[in-house]
Amino acid sequence: MAAHRYHLLDVFTDELFGGNQLAVFPDARAVPSDLMPRIARELNLSETVFVLPPTAAGATHRTRIFTPARELAFAGHPSIGTACLLALLGEIPLKDGTGEVVLQQGAGNVPVRVLAPRGVTAPLAQLSAAQDPDIRPSELSPDVIAAMLSLDRADVVDDDAGGPAAASCGSA
């Protein structure tokens, strides 16, 4: 079996073994497509990212994002983590510690701005979703949402606002 290099990341933290874990294969050109979901199942992290050359205009990299169960069209923390890793690996040109990458994903191109000043080990990143939010009424009642989040019912929604809503930028 061929060896494929990957990195384990802790996203949304500067603390080792904190935040959201993520596996990123920064050069997945040699990873067969049918092996990607199997690798994600084996790693059993919330997401595993495979970085490939782009095929869409305007993109700098193409990313395929897998959970142990399925491929995602878009996901925020894998996009942020992948961009930060690519900056640390020198795959994103930085000017004065700032760089831009456009990740081609199933939902569309995702622009990510990376702040990685020289010597920093935990860069910061900010993304713009590939799609405008699709907002629709939630299927869950305010009472159910409050119970799920251990909140008082009054903390979930102002009754005059029309009730809770569900929003997606391409991952649902």
PEKA-V909915 format. One record per backbone hydrogen bond with DSSP energy under -1.0 kcal/mol. NH is the residue of the N-H (numbers start at 1). CO is the residue of the C=O. If there is no record, write none. Layout:
nh->(NH,NH)
co->(CO,CO)
This chain:
nh->(7,9,11,18,20,22,23,24,25,28,31,35,36,39,40,41,42,43,44,48,49,50,51,52,59,60,61,62,63,64,66,67,72,79,80,81,82,83,84,85,86,87,88,89,90,91,95,98,99,101,103,104,105,107,108,110,112,113,114,115,116,120,124,126,128,134,136,138,145,146,147,148,149,151,155,156,161,166,168)
co->(24,22,20,15,11,9,47,7,49,51,28,32,32,35,36,37,38,39,40,66,23,64,25,62,56,102,102,52,104,50,48,70,65,75,76,77,78,79,80,81,82,83,84,85,87,86,98,95,114,112,110,61,108,73,105,103,101,126,99,124,97,117,115,113,111,168,166,164,141,142,143,144,145,146,152,153,158,136,134)
